[in-house]
């Protein structure tokens, strides 16, 4: 039942235990203040996203470094704010949703930072969103525990990870909160509730309110966040610059504006992160119709050693260190299993990936499971020695051109039946998990999130669109995909049973990878918006 807390904002979601501690009249009024101030600009920027994608996809506008912001890139004098308390050493960061078990385990994992994720790793059901805020509220006050089914109780230790919250992106709305009938920006809900309830408590504990900003496509979207930060700090009476933000460079357009993004956020900027899967999806989204040179091979073959990916990550390190910002590496998504041989092989691959990042100058990197924290920490301990970062490595040897960033053909590799089936299978399994309320799903010993389903279905679309041939010469067609879809669905159903929402998952896959509405799902966030409406 809907109920109104203030004259401005209506809660349309169901009530739950302790929800009133988070959805207070003052907190809701704070969110309403932010949303009323910035709703118009947000909509304008999303409109600009769509227009730019259409121009890029149609070949009307080449993608290059912006000439009008060359002065920002060429000005060597400006730097971002110095590292905030708790963010001086970021050699290992663990990511995961904000459920109670993950909250306790992540904080106790030995990682320096926990990315508390309301975005791709969270299926945005109303209980997940409000419950996640409650878990963070309790964790910051050291008033949280978790008891396993066997009765073992876990509490937060003496040296927990620094919390960095990832709100949902600008493209999403929270349908359970409305102002004059319109849904509120999901970004501002996640950001606003966390900041309002916890900023002063965090400062009192010697830390601060820190955030990861996802899915930005240009510096104007970063400027919007910076203006949100300024207003929010003013409204709460906390010093300007208290908030710190790390931006995920996970769109191809943002890769051309790293300097500008840091510049817009410079009083609040903490660094940049290399987000692999969304970055690859962004390339498909913008250049899926650009011909064979932009057709990517099997997802598993698009590694960070591909030249176009190396260009992106090395430019990120150079840009960050030139400006005094931290460069954070990509995700190690492996989940340890009971198979010692499989673990040994996977751990060696993780080690090699982290060693490459450390050699390249990254200041830290991501893992998805506590079992990988020691591997990542050991690698960065060896590289960093007694230093907390590598900011002194300016990487002036790096020179990256637009052609380097767009040389997608450098990935090489093949499209195989195994890769096609894997995309179909994993997309079905993930969407089933999402619809059942779990946004971080363990699939084939990997921790998968919404970016997985995004790239899996987008690759299938791209291969069909371009008449791509498998390594055995078979053309990828809609009829081939539909036959494989039915085969994979049958196998998964036999494994997961009647409780799985596989018929819904199949319908969603057809709609977003094969259907007539497919072009509508190529803008950043459109697929996530579609899925969000279903939970």
N, C-alpha and C positions, 0 to 999 in steps of 0.2 A: 504493500500500500504506500502511495506517495505521502510525504509529509514535509512541511515547510519549516525550516529552522530560522530563516531570515526572510525579509521582504524581497531579497534579490535572488537567492539561490534555492532551488528545490532538490531534495534528495528523492530520486525515483527508484532507488534500490531498496531491497528488503532490509529490515533491521536485523542485527545480530548481536551476539554477546560482546559487550564492551565497545560496540561501535560508537556509542555516545562519547567515549573518551577521545576519539579521533575526529568525529564529525561534530565538533562543537560549534556553536553559533559564531564564535570569534574566528575559528579556523575557516569556516565556510565563507564568512564575510571577507577574509583575506584573499581567498581564491577568487571570489567574485570581483574584488578590486583589481586583481591582476588580469583576469579574463576580460573584464569590461574595458580596461585600458588598451589591451593588445590584440583583441579578437580581430579587428579590422586589418591590422598589419599582417597578422598571421594568414588570413584568407588571401590577401594580395600576394604574399610570397608563395603560397601554394599554387595560385593561379600562374605565377611566373614560372614555377617548376614545370607545370604542364606545357606551357608554351615553349619553353626552352627544349624540352624533350622532343616535342614535335618537330622543331627546327633541326635538332641534331639528327633525329631519326630520318628526316626527309632530306638530309644533306644540304639544307639551306644555310647552316651556320657551322663553320669548322670549330672544333674544340681546341682552344689554345689558352695560353696564359693571357689574362686580361691586360690590354695595353693601358687602360685608364687607371689601373692600380699598380703600374710598374714602379711608381715612386715609393710605394710601401715596400716592395721587394728589394729595391735598390738602396733604401735608407738603412745604413748599418747601425744607426744610433739607438734604435728603440729595442727594448727588452720586455719580456713579460715579468710579472711580479715574482719575487723570490719564493722558494718552496714554503708552503704553509706547514704548521706543526702536524706531524703524522704522515706527511707526504715527502719527506726528505729522502727516504729510502723506499724504492718501489720495485725492488728486484724480483719479487714474486707477487703476482696478483691472482686471486682465485675469483671465479665468477659463478653466479648461480642465483636462483629465485629466492624470494624472501619468505619462504615457508619456515616454520619453526625449527625443524630439523636442520635445514641448510644453514639457517642463521647461526645456530650454535656451532655446527661443524666447521663452517667457514671461518668464524671468528677464532676458533681454536686450532685452525689448520697449520699454523706456522707461517702462513703467507703474511706479507707486510700489509696488503690491501685486500679488502673484499669488495668486489663490484656487486652490490645488492641490486638485483635486476628486476625492474618492473616492465622491462621491454621484451626483447625476443625470447627470454627464458621463462616468461610468465604468461600463461593463458589468462587474459584479463577478465575473469569472472569477478563479480562484485566481492565475494568473500576473499578471493586472492588479493585484490587491491587493498581493501580495508584491513584484512588480516595481516598482510605484509607490513602495512604502516604500524599496526599494533606490535608486531614482532620487533621492528626497529626501535619503536618507542621503549619497549621493555629492555631490549639489549643495551641501549645506550645508558639506561639506568641500572644496568647489571641485575635485572630482575626477570631473567628468562632461564628456562631449563628445558630439557627434552628427555623423555623416558621411552626407551625402546620397548618392543613387544615382550622382550625377555625380562623386562623390569630394570634394566640398567639405566641409571640417570646421568645425564650430562649437563654441566653448567659451564658458564664462560670462565676461562682461566684468567690468569693475572696479566697476560700480555696479548690482548686480542688484536686482530687486524684492524686497521683503519677502515672505516666504512665510507665507501663512495657509491652514491645512489645513481642508478641509471633510470631516469624517467622515460616514459614513452615519447616517441618523436612528434614533431610538429604536425604530422599528417593525421594523427589519431585524435579521437574525441572520447570523452567518458560519458556514455549515454545515461548513466545513473545519476549524474549531476546536471541540472539544467538551469539556465537563466532565461527567463521570458520564453520558455519552451525550446530554446536551442541548447544542444549539448555543449559542455565546457571542454576546453582543450585538455586532453589527457596529460600533456606535458606539464601544464600548470597545476593539475590536480596532484600528480605524483610529487612534483617539486614543492608545491605550496604546502601540502600537508606535512611533509617531512621537515621542511624548513621551519614552519610555524611552531611545531611542537618540540623541535629538538635543537635549534640553533644555539640557544643560550646554554642548554645543558651540555652540548658538545664543547662550547667555548670554556665553560667552567671546568671541564675535564682536560683541558689543554689540547683540544683538537679543533674541529670546525665543521661546518656544513659543506661537504664536497660532492661533486656531481660528475657523471659521464654524460656527454651530450651526443645522442645518436642521430644518424641519417641526415646530417646537414649536407646541403648541396652547394652552398656558396657562402660568402662572407656576410651577405645581408641577413641571412638566417642566424649567423653568429651575433651580428649586431643586435638583432631582436632579443636574443638570450641575454646579452649584456645589459640591455635596457631593462629587462625583467629583473635581473639581479639588482640593479641600482634602485629600482622602485621598491623591491621587496626588502632590501636592507634599510631603506629609508622608513618604510612602514613599520618595521620591527624595531627600529632604533638601535641597530647594530652597525658597527663601522663599515664604511664602504671598502670593498676588497676582502671582506671576511669570507665570502663565498669563493670557492675555487672550482674550476671546471676543466676537465680533460675532454677533448673532442675526438670522437671516432672518425677517422678518415676512411669512410666505407662507401663513398660514391666517387665515380670517376670525375665528376665535375669538381668536387671538393679537393681532389688531388692537385688540381691546377690552381687552388686558392689557399694553400696551407699558410703561407705568410699572412695573407689578408685575414684569415680566420683568427690566427693568433693575435694579429694587430687589433681587431675589433674587440677581442676579449682580454686584452693585455693586462688590465688591472685585476682580472679574475682568472687568467689562464694558468693551468698547471701542466699542460702537455697535450700531445696527440697520440692516438693509438691506431695501429694498422689492423683494420677489420676485414679479414680475407673474404669470407663468403658473400657478404653484402656488396663488397667492392666488385666481385666477379659478376654478381647479378646486375649491378648497375651498368656494367659494360654491355651485357646482353640487352638490358632494357633500352639503352640508348643506341646501340649499334646492331641490334638483331636483324635488321633489314639491310645491313651494309655489305653483305656478300660474304664469300668464303673466308676472306682474311680475318673476319671477326667471329668465325665459328669456333667455339672452344671444344676441346676433346673431352673425354670422360672426366667427370668432376674430380676423381681421385688423382688424375694426372696433372691437374692445374696446381702445381706446387709453388712455394715461395721462391724457388730457384729459377722459375721461368723468367727470361730477361725482362718482360714487361712488368712482372711483379717485383723483381729486384729494383727496377728503376723507381717504382712507387715507394718502396720501403727505404731505399737509400736516400731519396729526396726527402722523405719524412724525417729521417735522423738528422740530415744536414740542416733542414729548416728549423727543427726544434732547437738544436744545440746553438745555432747562430743567435737564437732569440732567448736562450736561457730556459727553455722549456724541456720537459722530460719526454723522451720517445719511448713508448711502450709497445712491445711486440705482440704478435698474434696468438691465437688460441691453440693450446694443445688439448684436443677434445677426447683423447683416449681415456677409457675407464678400465682400471685394472680388473682382471677376471681371475678365475680359479685355475687357469691354464698357465703354468709357469713358462712354457716355451713361447706362447703367444705374448705374455707379458714381457719377456726378455726382448723379443723382437720389437714390440711397440715402444718400450722404454728407450731402446737404442735410437729409434727414429725420433722420439721426443728430444732426446739429448742432442742429436745432430741438429735438429731445428733450433733449439735454444742456443747451441754453440754458434751457429751462423748468426743469430740475432746479436749475441754478445759481441762477436767479432765485428759486426757491422756498426756497433756503437749504441745499440739500444740500452736503455737504463733499467729495463725489467721486461717481464713478459707475463702472459696469461696462462693459467691452467684451469681445467674444468672440474678436477677431482682432487681431494686432499692427498691422495696417493701419489700425485705428480709434483706436489710442492717440493719435496726433497731433491728431486732431479733438477728442477728449474733453479732452485736455490744454490745447489752445488755448482752448477755451471756459472751462474752470475757471481758467486763467491770467488771462484777461480779467476774470473776476469776483472772484477772490481777491486779485489784485494781489500784494503782497509777503507776504500772510498765508497760513498753511498750512491754514486752515479757516475756517468761518463760524460758529463756536460763539457768537460775540457776537450773532448774529441770533436772537433768542429767539422770534420769530414769535408774539408775544402777541396779534396780530390774529386768529389762527386759533381758531375755536370749532367743534368737530365733535360732532355728536350721533349716537346710535345710528341714528336714521333716515337721517342722511347716509351712514353707512357701508353701510346696507342698501338704499339706493335704487338697486338694480340696474337698474331700468327706465330710469334716466337715461342709460344707455349708448346708447339709441336703436338705429338701424341695422336692417338686414334680415338674414334668413336666406336665402341664395341657393343655387342649384344649384352654383355655383362653390365656395362656401364649404363645402358638404356634401362635394363631391368632394375638395376640398383636405384636409379632415379625414381622410377615408378613405385617400387616397393617402399623405399624410405619415405617418399611423399605421403603414401597412404598411411603408413604406420605413424608418422608424425602428426598428421591431421587428426587421426583417431585419438591420439594422446591429447592433443589440443582441445578437441571437442569434449573430452572427459575431464578437462580442467588442469592438465599438466603441460606446462610449456617447455620444460627441460626434460627430454626423453632419452633414455638409454636405448640405443638402437645399434645392434652389431658392434658392441663394445666402444661406441662413441657417444658422447653427450651431444645430442642434436637440439637445435632451437629453431625458431621461426625462419631464420635465414636458410636453413637446410631445405625446408619445403619450398621456399621462394626460388632458390637456384635450381632445385631438382625439376620443378615443373617448367621453369623458364628455359632450361636447357632442352627439354623435350620439345617445347614449342619452337625453339630456334632450329633444331635439327629438322623438324618437319617443314618449317618455313623455307629452309634453304635446300631441301632435298638431299640432305647429308647422307653419305653412304657409310655403312658400317665397314669395319676392316675386312669383312668377307664379301663386300660388294653389294650387300642388300641395302636398298634405299629405305630411309626412315620415313614412313608414311603414316597418316592418321589411322589407316586400317591396321597396320602392323602394331602400332601403339595400343590400339583398342584390344587387339587379341592378347597382347602381353599383359595389358591391364587386367583382363579377366582371369588370366592364369595366375598372376601374382596375387590378386585379390583372393582367389580360391585357396592358395597356399597359406596366406596370412590368416584367413578366417579359420582354417583348420587348427592353426596354432593358438590364436587369441580367444576363440570361442564366441559365444553369442553376445557377450556384453560389449564387444567392440562395436564402434560406430562406423563400420567399414562401408556400408552402403552410402552413408553421408559423405565419407571421405572420398569414395569413388566419384560421386556426383560433383564434389568440389574440384577434384582433379580434372574431370572432363570439362567442367565449366571454365576453369582457369588455364588449362593447357591446350585444350582442343576446341573449345566452344566458340561461337560467334562473338561472344562478349570479350574474347581474349585481349584485344587491344586495350580494353579498360583496365586490365590488370598489369599493365607495363609501367605505369607511373609508380615512383617510389611510394610505398605505403598502401597502394590500392588493394593489394592482396591481403595485407594485414588488416585493413579496414573491413574487408569482406569477411575474413575469419572472425574478427572481433564482434561483428554483428550476430554471430551464431552462438556466442557463449554468454 
